[in-house]
Amino acid sequence: MKRTTEGIIREKAFSSRDEYEKVISDSVKKAALERRVVKDIVSEIGHASQDWSRDLGRIAETELQDAFEYGKAIALYEEAGEGKKYYKTPFPGACRHCITLYLTRGVGSEPILFTYQELLENGTNIGRKTKDWKAVLGTVHPFCRCPLHVKHKETDEWDEKLQMYVPKEKEKSAGQIKIAVGDKILVV
Ligand SMILES: [Zn+2]
């Protein structure tokens, strides 16, 4: 007899789908942290939830991608150090949610800057309704691959053509010396 997710939730006396998904989520995060292979993770979910039904693969895929994006975010944060701003650059074909959540004025425009803490505190969108999705460190939605970046210097400026933050014009000519003559500034 084929077991359904709903059947398992009843049978295993999970009080709700939320609790059931939390069991899955906890299993994956634990396994991901321990750097276990995908096969082990799926097996872990199956044992924790006693659910071997069809959508296990999809849930595992979403959770894994989320855990993967988190892993990258942590690495970026550790490298960049304190006090930096972070942003995501949704691909031109990204969904409207990612475009609204991460960009100031639609496709190609300057990204919205966040602190690492803000994105971290927004948690994960897994299990949230579409209207409640937030800008997060992980994936906004299943199959979201919008990459996270760090703005290295406060003075860096958004280059719309390059789609990245570049050093301010003044900073580029760091080798030049400015001399004030009267009310004029000479660059030597
Ligand atoms: Zn996305």
Residues whose N, C-alpha, C, O or C-beta is under 5 A from the ligand:
A	BS01	ZN	A94 C98 V140 C144 R145 C146
